[in-house]
Amino acid sequence: MVLLAAYEVIAWNPLAAALLEDLSALSRRERCLPRRVFLAPERLYGLVEVDEFACTAANRLRATAARYPDDPEIRTLVADLLAGSERFAQLWASHDVAVESVFRKTFRRPVAGTLVVDCDVIADRDQEVVLTPPRRARRRRKRCACCPCSAPSASVSLDR
């Protein structure tokens, strides 16, 4: 997924669409993640760590607003969030700007159940790419009763 500095999703792949929703059917305004988390939290795709994501979104938006203090879209977004969300106003007043580049998200989806996604963020001033590399599969080995060698078992554990 590719995000603008104000956390608006501008590009995605089929995996992101499957996890989230058909983002091509949404307006720019609806693809703005801070608007989602603060003004329409019921539309957060079953995200478990909502408060953590809210903090991250507010911190990133504060850093963006500091970089682009005269940008009318950023100013409008911040004003809308301050007017519409007490939680955003609290986070905004804290003046935090810490930004993570690696994190884990947990989603509870109706059909797929609980999904854990590891994310790596590659960012520059204006955009960031959120990568969700496959979690490493670690094969468990079962000891043979007849010798000290290990034979691969059929079970696979997905561990990071």
C-alpha positions, 0 to 999 in steps of 0.5 A: 500500500502507498500512502501520502503524507496525510495518510491517504491511501493512493495505491494498493495491491490485491492483497490489501484490497482483500484484507481491507476492502475494494479501495477503488470504490472509495473516494479520496476522502474515504481513503484517508485513514485518519478520517477513518480512525477518528470519524468512522472507527466502525470502518476500520476493517476489524483492526484490533489495535485501534487505539495504537493506530489512532496514536500513530495516525495522529503522530504522523499527521502532526509531523506532516502538518509541521512539514507543510504548515500552509497546505490547505488539505492538511489544515482542513483535515486537522480542523475536521478531526479536531472538530469531530473527534475528542480522542484526536483533540487529546492526541493532538494536544500531546504534541507527540511526533514519534513514528514507527517503521515496523509494526504488527497489526491484528485484524478480526475478519468475519470469514477469515477469522483473526489475521496477524500482519507484519508491516514494514514502512519505507518513507520519504517526506511525501509518501510511504510504502507499507509492505507486508512481507510473508511471515517466515514459516518454520518447519517443526521437526519430529525425531525418528524413534530409530535414529537421532536424525530429524525428519520434517513433520507435516506441521508448519508454524508461522512465526516471525 
